[in-house]
Amino acid sequence: MALQRADPWVHKAEDGTYYLIATAPEYDRIEIRKANTINGLATAEAKVIWRKHESGPMGNHIWAPELHRIDGKWYIHFAAAPAEDRWKIRMHVLSSESDDPTTGEWVEEGQIQTQRDDFALDATTFEVEGERYLIWAERAQPHNTGLIIAKMKDPITLEGPEVVITEPEYEWEKHKYQVNEGAAVLKRNGKVFVSFSASATDANYAIGLLWAEIGDDLLDPASWNKLPEPVFYSNEEFNRYGPGHNSFTVAEDGKTDVMIYHARDYKEIEGESLYDPNRHTRARVLHWTEDGMPDFRQGIDD
């Protein structure tokens, strides 16, 4: 759908406009595309709305932006590191009061402060029963990262306990790196579903699934269920390698769920996979089983 754009997030606005925001391969900017259709995002103009700083905070590794409309304002949650220390990655926020997120001024709201204050990225925010939550990936020794959830006082500030809801435990989550990251939330059928990605960002990258019942305490790790196997992973039949860091949106008909994700179309990578630029944004219809669980249809092409 969009070449060389990883960690894609598609937001469908109330007027039906689709916005795509994703990681640029140079890791140096945030840009937004808009279109009237999901497929139209592939050729839409990429409008740069913010660039990294030349020094200091937010000067390196600009990763995984997400665009949210909250209480009449636009917010972008993204990861960044200081220019002088590219692995000191933390979560940051931009905001805009413009009606159209591709125009108007964006304000730097600062860093999302976490209790661990460690390597943190891939923030996603959502609301359930009037409460706003943030799920993000943060270093979780002895693993590289696990997923943590907390309530939000506002779109920039966490409050209360910060609870780990999943860490790498199965073999498919531990190839090269022991990682749980890239959470995306979908509320359906009385449940909160959370997809996430695991392992290194090469052909081993794959998507797993958590879920909890709406009405249960989302800050209680016991409320969360986790499938022991990945739900979406490499399939050489379709030249789909390392699918991951997805988001969810709804098709133009207003009811069909669509998964947006990235993958490469080749397996072998020269050098470090993080610096191979060819993770492309793709889209596929998400199906549902009779018992109300998402069906990612691993054996079917997009």
FIKOL-501172 format. One record per atom (N, C-alpha, C): x, y, z negated. Coordinates in steps of 0.2 Angstrom, whole numbers, plus 5000, padded with zeros to 4 digits. Layout:
<zapas>
XYZ ...
</zapas>
This chain:
<zapas>
500449945000 500050005000 500450065000 501050064996 501450124996 502150094995 502650115000 503250085000 503750114994 504150074991 504650104987 504350144981 503750114978 503450144972 503350094967 503650094962 503550044957 503150064951 502950024947 502550034941 501950084942 501550064947 501050104950 500450114945 500150174945 499550184941 499050224946 498450194946 497950234950 497350254946 497250314946 496650344942 496150364947 495450344946 494950364950 494550414946 494550474949 494150534946 493450524946 493050564942 492350564942 492050584949 492450624953 492150634960 492350584965 492650534963 492850474968 493550484971 493850534969 494550544972 495050494968 495450464972 495950424969 496650454969 496950444963 497650474962 498150424961 498750424964 499250374963 499850404960 500050384954 500750404951 501150344950 501750344951 502250284951 502950314950 503350264949 504050274948 504450284955 504750334956 505150354962 505750314961 506050284967 506650244966 507250284964 507250354965 507850394962 507850404955 507250384952 507150394944 507250474942 507050514947 507250584945 506650634946 506050614947 505450654947 504750624946 504250664946 503550634945 503150664951 502850624955 502450644960 501750614960 501250644963 500550624963 500350624970 500050564972 499650564979 498850564977 498550594982 497750584981 497450574988 496950534988 496550514994 495850494992 495450484997 494750474996 494650394995 495150354997 495050284997 495750254994 495750194991 496350164989 496850154994 496650135000 497150115005 497350185008 497050235007 497250305010 497850325006 497950305000 498550324996 499150304999 499150255003 499850235006 500150285010 499750325014 499950375018 499850445016 499550455010 499450525007 500150555005 500150625006 500750665004 500850654997 501550644995 501750634988 501950704986 501550734982 501650804979 502050794973 502650824973 503050824967 502850884962 502650854956 502350904951 502850914945 503450884945 503950894940 504550854941 505150884940 505750854941 506150854934 506650804934 507050794928 507450854926 507650864920 508050914918 508850894920 509150944921 509850944923 510350924917 510050934911 510450914905 509950914900 510150874894 509750864888 509150814889 508650824885 508150774886 507750774892 507450724894 507050714900 507550724906 508150704906 508650714911 508850654915 508550594913 508850534916 508250474916 508250434920 507850374920 507150394919 506850434924 506150454924 505750394926 505350354922 505050294923 504250294921 503950254925 503250234924 502750284921 502650334925 502150384923 501450364924 501050384919 500350364920 499950434919 499350434923 498950494923 498250484920 498150524915 497450514912 497150574911 496450574912 496050634911 495650624904 495850664899 495650664892 495350724890 494750724888 494450794885 494550854890 494450834896 494450894901 495150914903 495650884901 496350894903 496750834906 497150854910 497650794913 498250784908 498350724907 499050704904 499350654908 500050664908 500550614911 500950584905 500950524904 501350494899 501950454903 502550464901 503050434905 503650424901 504150394903 504750374900 505350414903 505850434898 506350474901 506950474895 507550484898 508150484893 508550544894 508950564889 509350624890 509850614896 509950664899 510450664905 511150634903 511350644896 511950624894 511950554891 511350524890 511350454887 510750414890 510850384896 510250364900 509950304898 510150274892 509750214889 509450234883 509450294881 509150324875 508450344877 508050294880 507350304883 506850314878 506450364879 505850374874 505250394878 504650404875 504050424879 503950494878 503750524884 503550594884 502950614887 502650674886 502050694889 502050754892 501650764898 501550824901 500750834901 500550894901 499850914902 499650964907 499050964909 498851014914 498151034913 497951094914 497251114913 496951124920 497351114925 497051114932 496551064934 496051084938 495551034940 495850974944 496350994948 496650944952 497350934950 497550874948 498250864945 498850874950 498650884956 499150894961 499350964962 498951014959 499051084959 499051114952 499251174951 499251204945 499951184941 499951214935 500551214931 500551144926 501051114925 501151064920 501551084914 501351074908 501651094902 502051034899 502651044897 503050994893 502750994886 502450934884 502150934877 502650904872 503250874875 503750844871 503650764870 504050744865 504150664865 503550644860 503350584862 502950544857 503350514852 503250534846 503650504840 503450444838 503850394838 503650324835 504050314828 503750264824 504050254818 504750224819 504850184824 505550154825 506050194828 505750244832 506150294836 506750254839 506550204843 507050164847 506850164854 507250124858 507050124865 506350104866 505950154870 505250154870 505050174877 504550144880 504350154887 503650124888 503350144894 502750114897 502150124892 502050184891 501450204887 500850204891 500350174888 499650174891 499150194886 498650234887 498150254882 497450234884 497050224880 496350194881 495950214875 495250204876 494750224871 494350164870 494250144864 493750094862 493350114856 492650114857 492150134851 492350194848 492550244852 492650314850 493350324847 493750274847 494450274844 494950274850 495450324850 495950324856 496550284853 496850244857 497450204856 497950214861 498650194859 499150194863 499450124863 499650094868 500050034868 500650044872 501250024869 501850044873 502349984871 502949984875 503449934874 504049974870 504249934865 504849964861 505249904859 505849924858 506349874856 506149834850 506149764850 505949724845 506349664844 506949674840 507449624839 507149564836 507349504839 507949494843 507849504850 507249524852 507049524859 507149594862 507149604868 507249674871 506649714870 506049694871 505449734870 504849694868 504449724864 503749694863 503249744864 502649734863 502149784864 501849794857 501749864856 501549894850 500949934851 500449934847 499849974847 499750014841 499450074842 499350124837 498750164839 498450194834 497950244835 498250314837 497850354840 498150424842 497750474839 498050524836 497750584833 497550624839 497950634844 497750664850 498150634855 498150654862 498450624867 499250624867 499550654862 500250664861 500550634854 500050624849 500250614843 499950544840 500450504838 500150434835 500050444827 499550404825 499450414817 499250344815 499550324809 499350264805 499850214807 499650144806 500150094807 500250084814 500850054816 501150044823 501249964822 500849924826 500749854825 501049814831 501449774831 501649724836 501149674838 500949674844 500349624846 500649574851 501249584853 501549524857 502249534858 502649484857 503349484859 503549424863 504049424867 504249364871 504349304867 503949254868 503949184865 503949124869 503749134876 503749074880 504349084885 504549034888 505149034893 505049084898 504449084901 504349134907 504349204905 504449224899 504449284897 505249304895 505649254896 506349264894 506849254899 506749264905 507249254911 507649314911 508249304909 508849354909 508649404904 508149434903 507949484898 507349454894 507349464888 506749444884 506249514883 505749514887 505449574888 504649564888 504249604885 503549614886 503549694887 503249714892 503149784894 502649794899 502549854901 502049874907 501349854905 501049874899 500349854898 499849894902 499349864903 498749894907 498149864904 497649914902 497049894899 496449894903 496049844902 495349834906 494849814901 494349854900 493749834896 493149804900 493049744899 492549704902 492249654898 491649634899 491249574896 491349574888 491349624885 491449624877 492149614875 492649624879 493349614877 493749674880 494349674876 494849724879 495449674881 495549674888 496049634891 496649684892 497249654890 497849694891 498349644895 498449664901 498949634905 499649664904 500149624904 500849644903 501349614907 501949634908 502449604912 503049584908 503349534910 503949494906 504449474911 505049464907 505649444911 506049504915 506549484918 506949534922 506549564928 506749624930 506349654936 506549624943 506749554943 506849524949 506349474951 506449424954 505949374956 505649344950 505949344944 505649314938 505149354935 505049414937 504549464934 503849434935 503449434930 502749404930 502349444926 501649434927 501149464923 500849414918 500749434912 500349394907 499749424904 499349394900 498749424898 498649414890 498349464887 498149464880 497449484881 497049464875 496349494875 496149494867 495649544866 495349544859 494649564860 494249544855 493549564856 493449634854 492949664858 492749734856 492349734850 492549774845 492249764838 492749734833 493249694835 493749674831 494249724829 494649714824 495149764822 495749754827 495849804832 496349804837 497049814833 497149834827 497749844824 497949784820 497549724820 497649664817 497949614822 498549594822 498849554827 498449484828 498049464823 497649404823 497049414828 496949474829 496349494834 496549474841 497149474842 497349464849 497549394851 497249374857 497449304860 497949314866 498349264867 498849274872 498849204876 498849204883 498849144887 499649124887 499749064886 500449034886 500749034893 500449044898 500649044905 500549114908 500949134913 500849194917 500249184921 499849244922 499249244927 499449264934 500049294935 500249314942 500949324942 501249284947 501949284947 502149274955 502849264956 503049254963 502749204967 502649214973 502349164978 502649174984 503149134986 503549144992 503149134998 502549104998 502149095004 501849155006 501849205002 501549275004 502049325003 502749305003 503249355002 503149404996 502949374991 502749414985 503249394979 503649434978 504249424973 504249474967 504249444961 504249484955 503649534954 503049514955 502449554954 502449574947 502249644946 502249664939 502049734938 502049754932 501849824930 501249854933 500749814932 500049834936 499649884932 499149914936 498649944933 497949924936 497449944933 496749924936 496349994938 495949984943 495550034945 494950004948 494450044951 493850014953 493750044961 493549994965 493450004972 492950064973 492950084980 492450134982 491750124981 491550054980 490850034979 490650054971 491150064967 491050084960 490950024956 491049964958 490949904954 491549854954 491849854960 492349794961 493049814958 493249774953 493849784950 494449774955 494949814955 495549814959 496149814955 496649774956 497249774953 497849804957 498149854954 498649894958 499349864955 499849844959 500449814956 501049834960 501649814958 502149814963 502549744964 502849734969 503149674971 503649694976 504149644977 504649654983 504449594988 504649604994 504449554999 505049515001 505549514997 506149464997 506349444990 506749394990 506949364983 507649384981 508049374986 508749394984 508949464984 509249484978 509449554977 510149564976 510449614980 511149624979 511249674973 511649654968 511749704962 511249694957 511149744953 510649754948 509949764950 509549724949 508849734951 508549794950 508749824944 508449894943 508549944948 509149934952 509249994956 509149964964 508849914964 508549894971 507849934972 507849974977 507250024978 506649994980 506649934983 506049904987 505549864983 505349894977 504749874974 504149914977 503749884980 503149914984 502549914980 502149964980 501449964977 500949924982 500649884979 500149834982 499449844978 498949824982 498249814979 497949754981 497549724976 497149664977 496549664973 495949634975 495349624972 495449584966 495249604960 495249554954 494549524953 494549454953 493949414952 493849394945 493249364944 493049354937 492849274937 492949244931 492749174930 492049174927 491649124928 491049114925 490949134917 491549124914 491549134907 491849204905 491849244910 492049314909 492749334908 493249284911 493949304911 494149324917 494649364918 494949394924 495249334928 495149334934 495449284939 495949314944 496549304943 497049344947 497249314954 496949254955 497049214961 497749214964 498149184959 498849174961 498949144968 498549094970 498649064976 498449094983 498149164982 497849194987 498249264989 498349284995 498649344997 498249404995 498549464996 498149524994 497649535000 
</zapas>
